[in-house]
Amino acid sequence: MGGENEHRKEWAAELLSELLQCYAIDLQAYALMSNHVHLVLRPRPDVAAAWGQKQLVERGLTQFPIRIGNGMDTLPLTPELITSRSRSADTVAEYKARLCSITWFMRQFKQRLAKRANAEDHCTGHFWESRFLTIPLLDKGAVFSCMAYVDRNPLRAGLSEDLASTCFCSARQRFGKSTGLTKAECALNKHVLPLQDCAPVDPSTGKIRSSQITTSEYRCLVDPTYKGIGSSVFANNGLDQELWREKSQEAGLFQGVAAGSRASREAFAATQGKKIVADKTKIWDNR
């Protein structure tokens, strides 16, 4: 999506905005790079559960239209169709599960973008190199450090010199000016959660944990050399400042089964019938 295909970032931003409008999923951070995409997403089954049956079905049919005939024509979305599908408990339950699923969200994002790009290139076949990678963020340290890692991507890749001028990245929303943004960027940035609303989901209860961070504190995580405040933000999120300064420069940092402090990973491992989940990031176990 870089170079002569830079316009495809516009496509990606438009598509993400459309999906987020319909899904019960929060966007906490994003970075649309030249050949890959970073997203920090938070599923909201509680939001999906609060939708009425007809609201669920209308959203479901918008994203998963019914197709009929050899030409796979799409049935028009009518009040009669919505009412009819709302009478099926199985259909309602299926849409409720899908509309808060990161797997379905990413599946639709990848498929739709791939089809549009292949049509432009007059070709068929794989557009993406592989299936998307996902990792649960178990505590506030994992959430905020992963968000900071994503927001720092354009700087790390040499695509931007400062946070305020990053394009197609949530860092611009938090540290820059809204002027000069494309229409697609503006639409997507409306879905970026304010910092005070960003928090992890308890893997055992599904409830959102309470945690807050100021813009200055968060900026320290994105840019460890930032002199806005002291180093307390690193300790508060279970991070060693010097280790984070080193690790935040590495590519492919957030991978593995789950990310978070040792205590968080032990609690998560227990839900999986395991004793411990390894810290693939090497951030928390090396303190």
Phi and psi in degrees as GROMACS dihedral restraints (atoms count N, CA, C in turn):
[ dihedral_restraints ]
;  ai    aj    ak    al  type     phi  dphi    fc
    3     4     5     6     1  -108.9    20    10
    4     5     6     7     1   179.1    20    10
    6     7     8     9     1    62.1    20    10
    7     8     9    10     1  -128.6    20    10
    9    10    11    12     1   -69.8    20    10
   10    11    12    13     1   -11.7    20    10
   12    13    14    15     1  -104.5    20    10
   13    14    15    16     1    20.8    20    10
   15    16    17    18     1   -58.7    20    10
   16    17    18    19     1   -29.1    20    10
   18    19    20    21     1   -63.8    20    10
   19    20    21    22     1   -18.0    20    10
   21    22    23    24     1   -71.6    20    10
   22    23    24    25     1   -18.8    20    10
   24    25    26    27     1   -64.9    20    10
   25    26    27    28     1   -34.7    20    10
   27    28    29    30     1   -61.9    20    10
   28    29    30    31     1   -44.4    20    10
   30    31    32    33     1   -59.1    20    10
   31    32    33    34     1   -46.2    20    10
   33    34    35    36     1   -62.4    20    10
   34    35    36    37     1   -43.3    20    10
   36    37    38    39     1   -64.2    20    10
   37    38    39    40     1   -42.9    20    10
   39    40    41    42     1   -61.2    20    10
   40    41    42    43     1   -44.4    20    10
   42    43    44    45     1   -67.1    20    10
   43    44    45    46     1   -42.6    20    10
   45    46    47    48     1   -61.7    20    10
   46    47    48    49     1   -42.3    20    10
   48    49    50    51     1   -61.2    20    10
   49    50    51    52     1   -42.7    20    10
   51    52    53    54     1   -63.2    20    10
   52    53    54    55     1   -44.1    20    10
   54    55    56    57     1   -67.0    20    10
   55    56    57    58     1   -43.2    20    10
   57    58    59    60     1   -65.0    20    10
   58    59    60    61     1   -27.6    20    10
   60    61    62    63     1   -66.1    20    10
   61    62    63    64     1   -26.7    20    10
   63    64    65    66     1  -105.1    20    10
   64    65    66    67     1   -32.8    20    10
   66    67    68    69     1   -85.0    20    10
   67    68    69    70     1   156.5    20    10
   69    70    71    72     1   -91.9    20    10
   70    71    72    73     1    66.5    20    10
   72    73    74    75     1  -140.1    20    10
   73    74    75    76     1   133.3    20    10
   75    76    77    78     1   -94.3    20    10
   76    77    78    79     1   144.8    20    10
   78    79    80    81     1  -104.5    20    10
   79    80    81    82     1   116.7    20    10
   81    82    83    84     1  -100.4    20    10
   82    83    84    85     1   -29.3    20    10
   84    85    86    87     1  -164.0    20    10
   85    86    87    88     1   154.3    20    10
   87    88    89    90     1  -154.6    20    10
   88    89    90    91     1   156.8    20    10
   90    91    92    93     1  -150.6    20    10
   91    92    93    94     1   118.9    20    10
   93    94    95    96     1   -97.4    20    10
   94    95    96    97     1   106.9    20    10
   96    97    98    99     1   -96.1    20    10
   97    98    99   100     1  -179.2    20    10
   99   100   101   102     1   -67.0    20    10
  100   101   102   103     1   -34.6    20    10
  102   103   104   105     1  -133.5    20    10
  103   104   105   106     1    13.1    20    10
  105   106   107   108     1  -161.5    20    10
  106   107   108   109     1   170.4    20    10
  108   109   110   111     1  -130.7    20    10
  109   110   111   112     1   138.4    20    10
  111   112   113   114     1  -114.5    20    10
  112   113   114   115     1   130.5    20    10
  114   115   116   117     1  -135.2    20    10
  115   116   117   118     1   134.6    20    10
  117   118   119   120     1  -108.8    20    10
  118   119   120   121     1   106.9    20    10
  120   121   122   123     1  -114.8    20    10
  121   122   123   124     1   149.0    20    10
  123   124   125   126     1  -128.9    20    10
  124   125   126   127     1   110.4    20    10
  126   127   128   129     1   -66.8    20    10
  127   128   129   130     1   144.3    20    10
  129   130   131   132     1  -126.4    20    10
  130   131   132   133     1    72.6    20    10
  132   133   134   135     1   -60.8    20    10
  133   134   135   136     1   -25.7    20    10
  135   136   137   138     1   -65.9    20    10
  136   137   138   139     1   -35.3    20    10
  138   139   140   141     1   -69.7    20    10
  139   140   141   142     1   -44.9    20    10
  141   142   143   144     1   -61.5    20    10
  142   143   144   145     1   -37.3    20    10
  144   145   146   147     1   -67.5    20    10
  145   146   147   148     1   -25.6    20    10
  147   148   149   150     1   -83.0    20    10
  148   149   150   151     1   -14.7    20    10
  150   151   152   153     1   -71.7    20    10
  151   152   153   154     1   143.3    20    10
  153   154   155   156     1   -71.9    20    10
  154   155   156   157     1   166.6    20    10
  156   157   158   159     1   -59.7    20    10
  157   158   159   160     1   -45.3    20    10
  159   160   161   162     1   -68.3    20    10
  160   161   162   163     1   -35.7    20    10
  162   163   164   165     1   -65.3    20    10
  163   164   165   166     1   -42.1    20    10
  165   166   167   168     1   -61.7    20    10
  166   167   168   169     1   -47.3    20    10
  168   169   170   171     1   -65.7    20    10
  169   170   171   172     1   -40.9    20    10
  171   172   173   174     1   -61.5    20    10
  172   173   174   175     1   -44.3    20    10
  174   175   176   177     1   -64.5    20    10
  175   176   177   178     1   -41.3    20    10
  177   178   179   180     1   -63.2    20    10
  178   179   180   181     1   -44.2    20    10
  180   181   182   183     1   -68.7    20    10
  181   182   183   184     1   -28.9    20    10
  183   184   185   186     1   -65.1    20    10
  184   185   186   187     1   -41.7    20    10
  186   187   188   189     1   -89.0    20    10
  187   188   189   190     1   -28.6    20    10
  189   190   191   192     1  -128.3    20    10
  190   191   192   193     1    69.6    20    10
  192   193   194   195     1   -64.1    20    10
  193   194   195   196     1   151.7    20    10
  195   196   197   198     1   -81.6    20    10
  196   197   198   199     1   129.3    20    10
  198   199   200   201     1  -116.5    20    10
  199   200   201   202     1   139.3    20    10
  201   202   203   204     1  -133.9    20    10
  202   203   204   205     1   162.9    20    10
  204   205   206   207     1    75.6    20    10
  205   206   207   208     1   170.4    20    10
  207   208   209   210     1   -64.8    20    10
  208   209   210   211     1   -28.4    20    10
  210   211   212   213     1   -85.5    20    10
  211   212   213   214     1     1.8    20    10
  213   214   215   216     1    51.2    20    10
  214   215   216   217     1    49.0    20    10
  216   217   218   219     1   -71.4    20    10
  217   218   219   220     1   144.5    20    10
  219   220   221   222     1   -84.9    20    10
  220   221   222   223     1   129.4    20    10
  222   223   224   225     1   -67.9    20    10
  223   224   225   226     1   134.5    20    10
  225   226   227   228     1   -61.0    20    10
  226   227   228   229     1   144.6    20    10
  228   229   230   231     1   -83.1    20    10
  229   230   231   232     1   100.9    20    10
  231   232   233   234     1  -117.5    20    10
  232   233   234   235     1   158.9    20    10
  234   235   236   237     1   -57.3    20    10
  235   236   237   238     1   -34.7    20    10
  237   238   239   240     1   -66.2    20    10
  238   239   240   241     1   -40.8    20    10
  240   241   242   243     1   -67.3    20    10
  241   242   243   244     1   -41.4    20    10
  243   244   245   246     1   -62.1    20    10
  244   245   246   247     1   -45.0    20    10
  246   247   248   249     1   -62.8    20    10
  247   248   249   250     1   -43.3    20    10
  249   250   251   252     1   -62.1    20    10
  250   251   252   253     1   -46.2    20    10
  252   253   254   255     1   -71.1    20    10
  253   254   255   256     1   -25.9    20    10
  255   256   257   258     1   -69.1    20    10
  256   257   258   259     1   -19.2    20    10
  258   259   260   261     1   -76.8    20    10
  259   260   261   262     1   -14.1    20    10
  261   262   263   264     1   -93.7    20    10
  262   263   264   265     1   113.1    20    10
  264   265   266   267     1   -62.4    20    10
  265   266   267   268     1   -36.2    20    10
  267   268   269   270     1   -65.8    20    10
  268   269   270   271     1   -40.7    20    10
  270   271   272   273     1   -64.3    20    10
  271   272   273   274     1   -45.5    20    10
  273   274   275   276     1   -60.9    20    10
  274   275   276   277     1   -44.0    20    10
  276   277   278   279     1   -64.3    20    10
  277   278   279   280     1   -38.4    20    10
  279   280   281   282     1   -65.9    20    10
  280   281   282   283     1   -45.2    20    10
  282   283   284   285     1   -64.5    20    10
  283   284   285   286     1   -39.0    20    10
  285   286   287   288     1   -60.9    20    10
  286   287   288   289     1   -41.7    20    10
  288   289   290   291     1   -70.2    20    10
  289   290   291   292     1   -43.0    20    10
  291   292   293   294     1   -66.2    20    10
  292   293   294   295     1   -39.0    20    10
  294   295   296   297     1   -76.1    20    10
  295   296   297   298     1    -2.4    20    10
  297   298   299   300     1  -124.2    20    10
  298   299   300   301     1    22.0    20    10
  300   301   302   303     1  -101.6    20    10
  301   302   303   304     1   121.6    20    10
  303   304   305   306     1   -65.4    20    10
  304   305   306   307     1   -33.4    20    10
  306   307   308   309     1   -60.0    20    10
  307   308   309   310     1   -48.5    20    10
  309   310   311   312     1   -68.0    20    10
  310   311   312   313     1   -38.3    20    10
  312   313   314   315     1   -58.0    20    10
  313   314   315   316     1   -50.1    20    10
  315   316   317   318     1   -69.5    20    10
  316   317   318   319     1   -34.4    20    10
  318   319   320   321     1   -60.6    20    10
  319   320   321   322     1   -46.6    20    10
  321   322   323   324     1   -69.4    20    10
  322   323   324   325     1   -39.7    20    10
  324   325   326   327     1   -59.9    20    10
  325   326   327   328     1   -48.5    20    10
  327   328   329   330     1   -67.2    20    10
  328   329   330   331     1   -43.9    20    10
  330   331   332   333     1   -63.1    20    10
  331   332   333   334     1   -46.6    20    10
  333   334   335   336     1   -68.5    20    10
  334   335   336   337     1   -39.8    20    10
  336   337   338   339     1   -68.4    20    10
  337   338   339   340     1   -39.5    20    10
  339   340   341   342     1   -62.8    20    10
  340   341   342   343     1   -44.2    20    10
  342   343   344   345     1   -61.6    20    10
  343   344   345   346     1   -41.8    20    10
  345   346   347   348     1   -68.5    20    10
  346   347   348   349     1   -40.6    20    10
  348   349   350   351     1   -68.9    20    10
  349   350   351   352     1   -41.4    20    10
  351   352   353   354     1   -65.2    20    10
  352   353   354   355     1   -36.4    20    10
  354   355   356   357     1   -64.4    20    10
  355   356   357   358     1   -39.5    20    10
  357   358   359   360     1   -67.1    20    10
  358   359   360   361     1   -35.0    20    10
  360   361   362   363     1   -88.1    20    10
  361   362   363   364     1    -1.1    20    10
  363   364   365   366     1    54.8    20    10
  364   365   366   367     1    49.2    20    10
  366   367   368   369     1  -144.1    20    10
  367   368   369   370     1   173.6    20    10
  369   370   371   372     1  -131.0    20    10
  370   371   372   373     1   173.3    20    10
  372   373   374   375     1   105.9    20    10
  373   374   375   376     1  -169.4    20    10
  375   376   377   378     1   -67.5    20    10
  376   377   378   379     1   133.8    20    10
  378   379   380   381     1  -102.1    20    10
  379   380   381   382     1   -42.5    20    10
  381   382   383   384     1   -88.4    20    10
  382   383   384   385     1   147.1    20    10
  384   385   386   387     1   -68.3    20    10
  385   386   387   388     1   -38.9    20    10
  387   388   389   390     1  -155.9    20    10
  388   389   390   391     1   176.7    20    10
  390   391   392   393     1   -65.0    20    10
  391   392   393   394     1   154.1    20    10
  393   394   395   396     1   -68.3    20    10
  394   395   396   397     1   151.7    20    10
  396   397   398   399     1  -103.0    20    10
  397   398   399   400     1   138.4    20    10
  399   400   401   402     1  -137.3    20    10
  400   401   402   403     1   149.0    20    10
  402   403   404   405     1  -144.0    20    10
  403   404   405   406     1   128.6    20    10
  405   406   407   408     1   -67.4    20    10
  406   407   408   409     1   136.1    20    10
  408   409   410   411     1  -103.3    20    10
  409   410   411   412     1   110.9    20    10
  411   412   413   414     1   -88.2    20    10
  412   413   414   415     1   -22.4    20    10
  414   415   416   417     1  -146.0    20    10
  415   416   417   418     1   177.5    20    10
  417   418   419   420     1   -63.6    20    10
  418   419   420   421     1   -33.1    20    10
  420   421   422   423     1   -61.5    20    10
  421   422   423   424     1   -42.3    20    10
  423   424   425   426     1   -68.0    20    10
  424   425   426   427     1   -42.6    20    10
  426   427   428   429     1   -62.9    20    10
  427   428   429   430     1   -53.2    20    10
  429   430   431   432     1   -70.5    20    10
  430   431   432   433     1   -35.4    20    10
  432   433   434   435     1   -71.0    20    10
  433   434   435   436     1   -36.4    20    10
  435   436   437   438     1   -68.6    20    10
  436   437   438   439     1   -41.0    20    10
  438   439   440   441     1   -59.1    20    10
  439   440   441   442     1   -44.7    20    10
  441   442   443   444     1   -64.0    20    10
  442   443   444   445     1   -39.5    20    10
  444   445   446   447     1   -61.6    20    10
  445   446   447   448     1   -42.2    20    10
  447   448   449   450     1   -67.2    20    10
  448   449   450   451     1   -45.3    20    10
  450   451   452   453     1   -65.4    20    10
  451   452   453   454     1   -22.5    20    10
  453   454   455   456     1   -86.7    20    10
  454   455   456   457     1    -8.2    20    10
  456   457   458   459     1   -53.1    20    10
  457   458   459   460     1   -48.7    20    10
  459   460   461   462     1   -60.9    20    10
  460   461   462   463     1   -34.1    20    10
  462   463   464   465     1   -70.3    20    10
  463   464   465   466     1   -43.5    20    10
  465   466   467   468     1   -64.0    20    10
  466   467   468   469     1   -33.4    20    10
  468   469   470   471     1   -86.2    20    10
  469   470   471   472     1    -2.4    20    10
  471   472   473   474     1    77.2    20    10
  472   473   474   475     1    17.9    20    10
  474   475   476   477     1   -86.3    20    10
  475   476   477   478     1   -13.7    20    10
  477   478   479   480     1  -150.6    20    10
  478   479   480   481     1   154.5    20    10
  480   481   482   483     1  -101.1    20    10
  481   482   483   484     1   -16.7    20    10
  483   484   485   486     1  -150.3    20    10
  484   485   486   487     1   158.6    20    10
  486   487   488   489     1   -64.4    20    10
  487   488   489   490     1   -33.7    20    10
  489   490   491   492     1   -68.8    20    10
  490   491   492   493     1   -20.1    20    10
  492   493   494   495     1  -111.1    20    10
  493   494   495   496     1    10.0    20    10
  495   496   497   498     1   -68.5    20    10
  496   497   498   499     1   138.2    20    10
  498   499   500   501     1  -104.8    20    10
  499   500   501   502     1   148.9    20    10
  501   502   503   504     1    50.8    20    10
  502   503   504   505     1    48.3    20    10
  504   505   506   507     1  -152.9    20    10
  505   506   507   508     1   142.1    20    10
  507   508   509   510     1   -67.9    20    10
  508   509   510   511     1   -14.2    20    10
  510   511   512   513     1   -59.9    20    10
  511   512   513   514     1   -35.8    20    10
  513   514   515   516     1   -64.1    20    10
  514   515   516   517     1   -37.3    20    10
  516   517   518   519     1   -64.7    20    10
  517   518   519   520     1   -34.9    20    10
  519   520   521   522     1   -93.1    20    10
  520   521   522   523     1   -29.8    20    10
  522   523   524   525     1  -123.0    20    10
  523   524   525   526     1   -10.3    20    10
  525   526   527   528     1  -110.6    20    10
  526   527   528   529     1  -163.2    20    10
  528   529   530   531     1  -105.7    20    10
  529   530   531   532     1   150.5    20    10
  531   532   533   534     1   -77.7    20    10
  532   533   534   535     1   -13.4    20    10
  534   535   536   537     1   -72.5    20    10
  535   536   537   538     1   147.4    20    10
  537   538   539   540     1    85.0    20    10
  538   539   540   541     1    -0.7    20    10
  540   541   542   543     1   -82.0    20    10
  541   542   543   544     1   149.8    20    10
  543   544   545   546     1   -74.8    20    10
  544   545   546   547     1   165.9    20    10
  546   547   548   549     1   -60.3    20    10
  547   548   549   550     1   -40.3    20    10
  549   550   551   552     1   -67.4    20    10
  550   551   552   553     1   -39.1    20    10
  552   553   554   555     1   -63.9    20    10
  553   554   555   556     1   -43.6    20    10
  555   556   557   558     1   -60.8    20    10
  556   557   558   559     1   -42.4    20    10
  558   559   560   561     1   -64.0    20    10
  559   560   561   562     1   -42.7    20    10
  561   562   563   564     1   -70.5    20    10
  562   563   564   565     1   -38.5    20    10
  564   565   566   567     1   -64.5    20    10
  565   566   567   568     1   -22.3    20    10
  567   568   569   570     1   -65.9    20    10
  568   569   570   571     1   -21.1    20    10
  570   571   572   573     1   -92.1    20    10
  571   572   573   574     1    -8.4    20    10
  573   574   575   576     1   -72.2    20    10
  574   575   576   577     1   124.5    20    10
  576   577   578   579     1   -66.3    20    10
  577   578   579   580     1   141.0    20    10
  579   580   581   582     1   -60.9    20    10
  580   581   582   583     1   150.3    20    10
  582   583   584   585     1   -55.0    20    10
  583   584   585   586     1   -39.1    20    10
  585   586   587   588     1   -67.3    20    10
  586   587   588   589     1   -15.9    20    10
  588   589   590   591     1   -98.3    20    10
  589   590   591   592     1    -5.0    20    10
  591   592   593   594     1   -82.0    20    10
  592   593   594   595     1   129.3    20    10
  594   595   596   597     1  -165.1    20    10
  595   596   597   598     1   157.6    20    10
  597   598   599   600     1   -77.9    20    10
  598   599   600   601     1   165.1    20    10
  600   601   602   603     1  -103.1    20    10
  601   602   603   604     1   131.3    20    10
  603   604   605   606     1   -66.7    20    10
  604   605   606   607     1   117.5    20    10
  606   607   608   609     1   -65.8    20    10
  607   608   609   610     1   -19.8    20    10
  609   610   611   612     1   -90.4    20    10
  610   611   612   613     1   -29.7    20    10
  612   613   614   615     1  -111.3    20    10
  613   614   615   616     1   -20.1    20    10
  615   616   617   618     1    78.8    20    10
  616   617   618   619     1     3.2    20    10
  618   619   620   621     1   -89.0    20    10
  619   620   621   622     1   151.2    20    10
  621   622   623   624     1   -80.4    20    10
  622   623   624   625     1   126.3    20    10
  624   625   626   627     1   -76.8    20    10
  625   626   627   628     1   152.4    20    10
  627   628   629   630     1   -86.5    20    10
  628   629   630   631     1   125.2    20    10
  630   631   632   633     1  -162.6    20    10
  631   632   633   634     1   145.9    20    10
  633   634   635   636     1  -135.8    20    10
  634   635   636   637     1   155.2    20    10
  636   637   638   639     1  -149.4    20    10
  637   638   639   640     1   139.8    20    10
  639   640   641   642     1   -84.1    20    10
  640   641   642   643     1   165.6    20    10
  642   643   644   645     1   -61.7    20    10
  643   644   645   646     1   -40.9    20    10
  645   646   647   648     1   -64.7    20    10
  646   647   648   649     1   -41.8    20    10
  648   649   650   651     1   -64.0    20    10
  649   650   651   652     1   -44.0    20    10
  651   652   653   654     1   -65.3    20    10
  652   653   654   655     1   -37.8    20    10
  654   655   656   657     1   -62.9    20    10
  655   656   657   658     1   -32.5    20    10
  657   658   659   660     1   -62.2    20    10
  658   659   660   661     1   -34.6    20    10
  660   661   662   663     1   -73.1    20    10
  661   662   663   664     1   -39.7    20    10
  663   664   665   666     1   -68.6    20    10
  664   665   666   667     1   -41.2    20    10
  666   667   668   669     1  -127.2    20    10
  667   668   669   670     1    93.5    20    10
  669   670   671   672     1   -59.4    20    10
  670   671   672   673     1   -14.4    20    10
  672   673   674   675     1   -90.1    20    10
  673   674   675   676     1    -3.9    20    10
  675   676   677   678     1   -62.6    20    10
  676   677   678   679     1   133.6    20    10
  678   679   680   681     1  -102.1    20    10
  679   680   681   682     1    18.0    20    10
  681   682   683   684     1   -63.4    20    10
  682   683   684   685     1   -39.6    20    10
  684   685   686   687     1  -141.5    20    10
  685   686   687   688     1  -178.0    20    10
  687   688   689   690     1   -75.4    20    10
  688   689   690   691     1  -169.7    20    10
  690   691   692   693     1   -92.2    20    10
  691   692   693   694     1     8.4    20    10
  693   694   695   696     1   -61.3    20    10
  694   695   696   697     1   -29.8    20    10
  696   697   698   699     1   -60.7    20    10
  697   698   699   700     1   -32.8    20    10
  699   700   701   702     1   -69.2    20    10
  700   701   702   703     1   -46.0    20    10
  702   703   704   705     1   -63.5    20    10
  703   704   705   706     1   -39.4    20    10
  705   706   707   708     1   -64.2    20    10
  706   707   708   709     1   -23.2    20    10
  708   709   710   711     1  -109.9    20    10
  709   710   711   712     1    16.6    20    10
  711   712   713   714     1    70.7    20    10
  712   713   714   715     1    26.3    20    10
  714   715   716   717     1  -115.7    20    10
  715   716   717   718     1   143.6    20    10
  717   718   719   720     1   -89.2    20    10
  718   719   720   721     1   126.3    20    10
  720   721   722   723     1   -59.6    20    10
  721   722   723   724     1   -46.3    20    10
  723   724   725   726     1   -68.9    20    10
  724   725   726   727     1   -39.2    20    10
  726   727   728   729     1   -65.5    20    10
  727   728   729   730     1   -41.8    20    10
  729   730   731   732     1   -65.1    20    10
  730   731   732   733     1   -37.9    20    10
  732   733   734   735     1   -57.5    20    10
  733   734   735   736     1   -39.3    20    10
  735   736   737   738     1   -74.9    20    10
  736   737   738   739     1   -48.7    20    10
  738   739   740   741     1   -70.0    20    10
  739   740   741   742     1   -32.0    20    10
  741   742   743   744     1   -68.7    20    10
  742   743   744   745     1    -9.9    20    10
  744   745   746   747     1   -88.3    20    10
  745   746   747   748     1   -11.7    20    10
  747   748   749   750     1   -84.8    20    10
  748   749   750   751     1   145.2    20    10
  750   751   752   753     1   -85.0    20    10
  751   752   753   754     1   151.0    20    10
  753   754   755   756     1    65.6    20    10
  754   755   756   757     1    35.2    20    10
  756   757   758   759     1   -70.5    20    10
  757   758   759   760     1   -49.0    20    10
  759   760   761   762     1   -89.6    20    10
  760   761   762   763     1    89.0    20    10
  762   763   764   765     1  -136.8    20    10
  763   764   765   766     1   170.8    20    10
  765   766   767   768     1   114.0    20    10
  766   767   768   769     1  -166.0    20    10
  768   769   770   771     1   -80.0    20    10
  769   770   771   772     1   -39.8    20    10
  771   772   773   774     1  -164.1    20    10
  772   773   774   775     1   160.1    20    10
  774   775   776   777     1  -126.6    20    10
  775   776   777   778     1   141.5    20    10
  777   778   779   780     1   153.9    20    10
  778   779   780   781     1  -178.8    20    10
  780   781   782   783     1   -63.5    20    10
  781   782   783   784     1   166.5    20    10
  783   784   785   786     1   -60.8    20    10
  784   785   786   787     1   -41.1    20    10
  786   787   788   789     1   -62.7    20    10
  787   788   789   790     1   -41.5    20    10
  789   790   791   792     1   -65.6    20    10
  790   791   792   793     1   -40.2    20    10
  792   793   794   795     1   -70.6    20    10
  793   794   795   796     1   -33.2    20    10
  795   796   797   798     1   -66.4    20    10
  796   797   798   799     1   -42.1    20    10
  798   799   800   801     1   -64.2    20    10
  799   800   801   802     1   -41.1    20    10
  801   802   803   804     1   -66.3    20    10
  802   803   804   805     1   -42.1    20    10
  804   805   806   807     1   -59.7    20    10
  805   806   807   808     1   -37.1    20    10
  807   808   809   810     1   -61.2    20    10
  808   809   810   811     1   -34.3    20    10
  810   811   812   813     1   -72.9    20    10
  811   812   813   814     1   -16.1    20    10
  813   814   815   816     1  -103.9    20    10
  814   815   816   817     1     6.4    20    10
  816   817   818   819     1    73.4    20    10
  817   818   819   820     1    25.1    20    10
  819   820   821   822     1  -120.7    20    10
  820   821   822   823     1   167.6    20    10
  822   823   824   825     1   -87.0    20    10
  823   824   825   826     1   -42.0    20    10
  825   826   827   828     1  -154.4    20    10
  826   827   828   829     1   151.5    20    10
  828   829   830   831     1  -110.4    20    10
  829   830   831   832     1   129.1    20    10
  831   832   833   834     1   -65.6    20    10
  832   833   834   835     1   147.9    20    10
  834   835   836   837     1   -89.3    20    10
  835   836   837   838     1    89.1    20    10
  837   838   839   840     1   -66.6    20    10
  838   839   840   841     1   -23.1    20    10
  840   841   842   843     1   -74.1    20    10
  841   842   843   844     1   -23.1    20    10
  843   844   845   846     1    63.4    20    10
  844   845   846   847     1    26.8    20    10
  846   847   848   849     1   -92.2    20    10
  847   848   849   850     1   -46.9    20    10
  849   850   851   852     1   -91.9    20    10
  850   851   852   853     1   -36.0    20    10
  852   853   854   855     1   -77.5    20    10
  853   854   855   856     1   -10.2    20    10
  855   856   857   858     1  -102.1    20    10
  856   857   858   859     1    11.3    20    10
